[in-house]
Amino acid sequence: MTGGFQEWVRLKPGVWSAEDQQGRLHLFQRWGRCQALGALSADDRALLRSLAEGPITVGPELELLKTLRAGGWLEITISRHGDALYTLCPVSPPAVPEPVAGDLVLSRFAIMRREEAELLLESPLAWAGVRVHDPEVARIVAGLAGPVHEPLTPDDRLGHRVRHDLRVAGLAVPACGEEETRRELRQWGPHELWFHERSRMRDRLPADRGWGRTSWGKAAFAPLPARHEGYGGAGVRLHRPDLAALRLTDPSLTAVIEDRRSARVFDDERPIDVRQLGELLYRCARVRAGYLLDDQERVDRPYPSGGALHELELYPVVRTVAGLEAGMYHYDPRAHRLNLVRSAGPEVNRLLAAAAWAAATRERPQVLIVISARFGRVMWSYSEMAYALVLKHVGVLQQTMYLVATAMGLGACALGGGDSSAFSAATGLDELAEASVGEFMLGSGAAG
């Protein structure tokens, strides 16, 4: 499909080649993806070098070019009259879609965003993204927002070419196709599928994008300290349990795992007391040690954390605890103490009410432990998957609290959601710097 257009091709970023002992050439991409090209002629090797150096225009009939296109190794820029219009950027080998007789729409998973000075159209289901160089292409993309759009005239060669390439790439789909009818697609929200796609080690991740421990922030920002800035409210020293004695008297690991239950009803006539709250926090979340490594402060706590960065903070929101005033507190894991963040009032009640709603119960918890994350602790080091790492940490902390609460005979329930806006209103924190990422209800066991 030419229509007066010209194609410029180049090897996509992040690809390299190597020769084996038999003189056969192989292409490689990170995480082990490779393709054998065989023993190439001198002309083919020269072509490969040219493709690595920059975009070139060559005849599509060349066998090496066909192989590279079929393997998803080439970026293809479409131009007209010498002006670049858009570039197809493969993230995996092409998948040929089924022919479509009806209308096309933009995939509901597709997003368009700015990357440097250009627009980038992507979908976690597409084998290629599209970098938009010309505003007219963006207009054509916008015209696919719904199934009813202005029909293309036969003379609109650019419109036909863009729609064709969007369909081939998987960015445009049938208006009443599988995205609307297939269960495996309907069950995913766009943000959830994007989150899953970009937080995993997959060959579909663009090769020029950093992933994992890149330490990208080192060149631009100082790392955050391990210790949270203190709150100015009244402080409460907490009980430190005798761990040596607990080693002898605690139930076994098997017992607490098998006895663990989620409790949503608590005994307000005999509420949890401040000594018990202090013991649980000490056993689950205190700082045991700290050290410096690669310019970052690292921390050792009872639950594991990627890179020993421990970005999670605990905020006990107290409705009724014997020996402790109601209100919202911050737990200082180094000093093992609580510092008052906000006294009892509408902001605190809003957090407790949200917890009851999330737990599908009318009863507000005696204590709601809000787990927040200081994102810069992990995002300074990790790229793409940092937030996924935060949520893994929330899970292991919640399980740690479950097991300790069970061993102590307390009622506990991890929640699947919480009101992050209420947390920000109560603390006054910038949500981009620190926000709530998990909740855990705690109290005395139910009566009877």
C-alpha positions in Angstrom: 0.0 0.0 0.0 2.1 3.0 -1.3 -0.3 5.7 -2.6 2.6 8.2 -3.1 4.1 7.4 0.3 7.7 6.5 1.0 8.9 4.1 3.7 12.1 4.6 5.7 13.4 1.8 7.8 15.9 1.4 10.6 16.7 -1.1 13.3 14.7 -0.3 16.4 16.7 0.9 19.4 18.1 -1.6 21.9 19.0 -4.2 19.3 22.5 -5.6 18.8 24.1 -8.4 16.8 26.7 -11.0 17.4 28.4 -13.7 15.3 28.9 -17.3 16.4 31.9 -19.5 15.8 30.4 -20.7 12.5 30.1 -17.1 11.2 26.3 -17.0 11.6 24.8 -13.7 12.7 22.2 -13.3 15.4 20.1 -10.4 16.5 19.5 -9.8 20.2 17.2 -7.8 22.4 17.1 -7.7 26.2 15.7 -10.5 28.3 16.9 -13.1 25.9 14.9 -12.4 22.7 17.1 -13.4 19.7 16.7 -14.4 16.1 19.3 -16.2 13.9 19.9 -14.6 10.6 22.4 -17.2 9.3 25.5 -16.7 7.3 24.9 -13.3 5.6 26.5 -12.1 2.4 28.7 -9.0 2.4 25.8 -7.0 0.9 23.4 -8.1 3.6 26.0 -7.3 6.4 26.4 -3.8 4.8 22.6 -3.4 4.7 22.4 -4.4 8.4 25.0 -1.8 9.3 23.1 0.9 7.4 19.9 0.0 9.2 21.7 0.3 12.5 23.1 3.7 11.6 19.8 5.4 10.7 16.7 5.3 8.5 17.2 4.4 4.9 14.9 3.7 2.0 15.4 0.4 0.2 13.3 -2.0 -1.9 10.9 -4.2 0.2 11.8 -7.2 -2.0 15.1 -7.8 -0.3 14.9 -11.1 1.6 16.8 -9.7 4.7 14.4 -6.8 4.9 11.5 -9.2 4.8 13.0 -11.3 7.6 13.6 -8.2 9.8 10.1 -6.9 9.2 8.5 -10.2 10.0 10.6 -10.4 13.2 9.6 -7.0 14.4 13.1 -5.6 14.3 12.5 -2.6 12.2 11.0 0.9 12.8 9.1 2.1 9.7 8.7 5.8 9.1 6.0 6.8 6.5 6.8 10.0 4.7 5.3 12.1 1.8 7.1 14.7 -0.3 10.1 14.4 2.1 8.1 15.0 5.3 7.9 12.4 8.0 4.2 11.6 8.9 4.5 8.9 11.5 6.6 5.9 12.6 5.5 2.4 13.4 7.6 1.3 16.4 7.3 -2.5 16.9 7.5 -4.0 20.4 7.0 -7.6 19.2 6.8 -9.5 15.9 3.8 -8.4 13.8 0.5 -10.2 14.2 -1.7 -10.1 11.1 -5.3 -9.1 12.1 -8.4 -10.6 10.6 -9.9 -8.6 7.7 -12.6 -6.1 8.8 -15.7 -5.3 6.8 -17.3 -2.8 9.1 -16.2 0.3 10.9 -13.0 0.7 12.9 -12.6 2.4 16.2 -9.6 3.2 18.3 -8.9 0.4 20.8 -10.2 1.3 24.3 -6.8 0.3 25.6 -4.9 2.8 23.4 -3.5 6.0 24.9 -1.8 9.0 23.2 0.7 10.9 25.2 3.6 13.3 24.7 7.1 11.8 24.6 9.7 14.5 24.2 8.5 16.7 21.3 6.2 14.1 19.6 2.9 12.3 20.3 3.1 8.5 20.9 0.1 6.2 20.4 0.4 2.9 22.2 -1.7 0.0 23.4 -0.7 -3.0 25.6 -2.4 -5.3 23.0 -0.7 -3.8 19.9 2.4 -5.2 18.4 3.5 -1.7 17.5 3.1 1.9 18.7 2.9 4.9 16.5 5.0 8.1 16.9 3.1 10.9 15.3 5.2 13.5 13.5 2.4 15.4 11.6 -0.7 17.0 13.2 -2.9 15.7 10.4 -2.2 12.2 11.5 -3.3 13.0 15.0 -6.6 14.4 13.6 -7.1 11.1 11.7 -6.5 9.1 14.9 -9.0 11.3 16.8 -11.6 10.6 14.2 -11.6 6.9 15.3 -12.8 7.7 18.8 -16.3 6.3 18.0 -17.9 4.0 15.5 -19.6 6.9 13.7 -17.0 8.9 11.9 -16.7 10.8 8.7 -16.2 8.5 5.8 -13.0 8.8 3.9 -13.1 9.9 0.3 -11.1 7.9 -2.3 -8.7 10.8 -2.6 -7.9 10.9 1.1 -4.8 8.7 0.7 -3.3 9.7 4.1 -6.5 8.8 5.9 -6.7 5.4 4.3 -3.0 4.7 4.9 -3.2 5.7 8.6 -6.3 3.7 9.3 -4.8 0.7 7.5 -1.6 0.9 9.5 -3.5 1.4 12.8 -5.5 -1.7 12.1 -2.4 -3.7 11.1 -0.6 -2.6 14.3 -3.6 -3.5 16.5 -4.3 0.1 17.6 -7.6 0.3 15.6 -10.1 -2.6 16.1 -13.6 -3.6 14.8 -16.3 -1.4 16.3 -18.3 -4.4 17.6 -15.4 -6.8 17.9 -13.7 -8.8 20.6 -12.9 -5.9 22.9 -16.7 -5.6 23.4 -17.6 -9.3 23.4 -14.7 -11.4 24.6 -14.7 -12.0 28.4 -10.9 -12.0 28.7 -10.8 -8.5 27.2 -13.9 -7.0 28.9 -12.7 -7.9 32.3 -9.7 -5.6 32.1 -9.8 -1.9 32.7 -7.3 0.1 30.5 -5.3 1.3 33.5 -5.1 -2.2 34.9 -3.9 -3.8 31.7 -1.4 -1.0 31.2 -0.2 -1.5 34.8 0.2 -5.2 34.3 1.9 -4.8 31.0 4.5 -2.2 32.0 5.4 -3.6 35.4 6.4 -7.0 34.1 9.6 -8.1 32.3 8.1 -8.6 28.9 9.6 -8.5 25.4 6.8 -6.1 24.5 8.3 -3.4 26.6 10.0 -0.9 24.3 13.7 -1.7 24.2 14.7 1.9 24.6 12.8 2.3 27.9 14.5 1.6 31.2 13.1 -1.1 33.5 14.0 -2.2 37.0 16.8 -0.8 39.0 18.0 1.9 36.7 18.9 4.5 39.5 17.7 7.1 37.0 17.2 9.7 39.8 20.9 9.7 40.7 21.8 12.2 38.0 19.1 14.7 38.9 17.9 14.4 42.5 19.2 13.6 46.0 17.8 10.4 47.4 15.2 10.7 50.1 16.3 9.9 53.7 15.0 6.7 55.2 13.4 8.5 58.1 10.1 10.4 57.7 10.0 14.0 58.6 8.6 14.3 62.1 5.1 15.5 62.9 4.7 18.3 65.5 1.9 16.6 67.6 2.2 15.1 71.0 4.3 11.9 71.2 3.4 8.6 72.8 6.1 6.1 73.8 5.1 2.5 73.1 5.6 -0.8 74.8 8.5 -2.9 73.7 7.7 -6.6 74.0 10.3 -9.2 75.2 11.1 -11.0 72.0 13.1 -13.7 73.7 10.1 -14.6 75.8 7.8 -14.5 72.8 10.0 -17.0 71.1 9.2 -19.5 73.8 5.5 -18.7 74.3 4.1 -17.7 70.9 2.0 -20.2 69.0 3.8 -21.9 66.1 4.0 -20.5 62.6 1.7 -23.3 61.4 -0.8 -22.5 64.1 -1.0 -18.8 63.3 -1.2 -19.4 59.6 -4.0 -21.9 60.0 -5.9 -19.9 62.6 -5.7 -16.6 60.7 -9.1 -15.2 59.9 -10.4 -11.8 58.7 -12.3 -10.1 61.6 -14.7 -7.2 60.8 -16.5 -7.1 64.2 -14.7 -6.1 67.4 -15.5 -6.0 71.1 -15.9 -2.4 72.0 -16.6 -3.2 75.7 -13.0 -4.6 75.9 -11.1 -2.7 73.2 -7.5 -3.2 72.2 -5.2 -1.2 74.5 -2.1 0.9 73.7 0.2 -1.8 75.0 -1.1 -4.3 72.5 -0.9 -1.7 69.7 2.7 -1.0 70.6 3.6 -4.7 70.6 2.1 -5.3 67.2 3.8 -2.3 65.7 7.1 -3.3 67.3 6.9 -6.9 66.0 5.8 -5.9 62.5 7.4 -2.6 61.5 10.1 -1.3 63.8 13.5 -0.4 62.4 16.0 -3.1 63.5 19.1 -1.6 61.8 20.1 1.0 59.2 23.1 1.4 56.8 24.3 3.3 53.8 24.7 1.6 50.4 25.2 3.2 47.0 24.4 6.7 48.4 21.0 5.5 49.7 20.0 4.9 53.3 18.9 1.3 53.7 16.8 -0.1 56.5 16.2 -3.5 58.1 12.7 -4.1 59.4 10.8 -7.4 60.2 9.1 -7.6 56.8 11.1 -7.6 53.5 11.5 -4.7 51.1 13.1 -4.5 47.7 16.6 -2.9 48.0 16.0 -2.6 51.8 14.5 0.8 50.9 11.3 0.5 53.1 9.2 3.2 51.6 6.1 2.3 53.7 4.8 4.4 56.6 2.1 3.4 59.1 -0.6 5.8 60.4 -2.8 4.3 63.1 -6.2 6.0 63.0 -7.7 5.4 66.4 -11.4 5.3 67.3 -11.1 3.5 70.6 -7.9 2.2 72.2 -7.6 1.9 76.0 -4.9 4.3 77.2 -4.7 6.3 73.9 -6.6 9.4 72.8 -8.7 9.1 69.6 -7.1 10.6 66.5 -4.6 10.0 63.7 -1.0 9.1 64.5 2.2 8.5 62.7 4.4 5.6 63.8 8.1 6.4 64.1 9.7 3.0 63.6 13.1 4.1 64.8 12.0 5.6 68.1 9.1 3.2 68.4 6.6 5.9 69.3 3.5 7.5 68.0 3.2 11.2 67.0 -0.1 12.8 66.7 -1.0 14.0 63.2 -4.6 15.1 63.7 -7.0 14.9 66.7 -10.4 13.2 66.4 -12.7 15.1 64.1 -14.3 15.0 60.6 -11.1 14.1 58.8 -10.4 11.1 61.1 -14.0 10.0 61.0 -13.9 10.1 57.2 -11.1 7.6 57.2 -12.8 5.3 59.6 -16.1 5.4 57.7 -14.3 4.6 54.4 -12.8 1.6 56.1 -16.2 0.3 57.3 -17.5 0.8 53.7 -14.6 -1.1 52.2 -15.1 -3.9 54.7 -18.9 -4.0 54.0 -19.8 -3.5 57.6 -21.6 -0.8 59.6 -19.0 -1.0 62.4 -16.0 1.3 62.2 -12.8 -0.4 63.3 -11.2 0.3 66.7 -7.9 1.1 64.9 -7.4 1.6 61.2 -3.7 1.3 60.2 -3.3 3.3 57.0 -0.2 2.3 55.1 1.3 5.0 53.0 4.3 5.1 50.6 6.9 7.7 50.2 7.2 7.0 46.5 10.6 8.7 46.1 12.3 6.1 48.2 11.8 3.5 45.5 11.1 5.5 42.4 14.5 7.2 42.7 16.0 3.8 41.9 13.4 1.8 40.0 11.8 2.5 36.6 8.4 1.3 35.3 7.8 -1.3 38.0 8.3 0.8 41.1 4.6 1.1 42.0 4.1 -2.6 41.5 6.9 -3.1 43.9 5.2 -0.8 46.5 2.0 -2.9 46.3 4.0 -6.1 46.8 5.4 -4.6 49.9 2.0 -3.7 51.1 1.0 -7.3 50.8 3.9 -8.7 52.7 3.4 -6.1 55.5 -0.3 -6.9 55.7 0.4 -10.6 56.0 3.0 -9.9 58.7 0.4 -7.9 60.6 -2.2 -10.7 60.1 0.1 -13.3 61.6 1.3 -11.2 64.5 -2.3 -10.1 65.3 -3.4 -13.8 65.2 -0.6 -14.8 67.6 -1.7 -12.0 69.9 -5.4 -13.0 69.9 -6.4 -9.8 68.1 -8.9 -9.3 65.4 -7.6 -8.1 62.0 -8.7 -7.5 58.5 -6.8 -6.2 55.5 -8.9 -4.0 53.2 -8.9 -4.1 49.4 -9.3 -0.3 49.1 -9.3 3.0 50.9 -9.9 6.7 50.6 -6.6 8.2 49.5 -8.2 11.7 49.3 -9.2 11.5 52.9 -5.7 10.5 53.9 -4.2 13.5 52.0 -6.8 15.8 53.6 -5.9 14.6 57.1 -2.2 14.7 56.7 -1.8 17.7 54.3 0.7 15.6 52.2 1.4 16.0 48.5 -0.2 12.9 46.9 2.6 12.7 44.4 5.2 12.4 47.2 3.3 10.3 49.7 -0.1 8.7 49.6 -2.1 5.9 51.1 -1.6 2.5 49.4 -3.2 0.1 51.9 -5.4 -0.2 54.9 -5.6 -2.7 57.8 -8.3 -2.9 60.5 -7.3 -3.9 64.0 -9.1 -4.4 67.2 -9.9 -6.8 70.1 -11.5 -10.1 69.2 -15.3 -10.2 69.0 -17.2 -11.0 72.2 -18.5 -14.5 72.7 
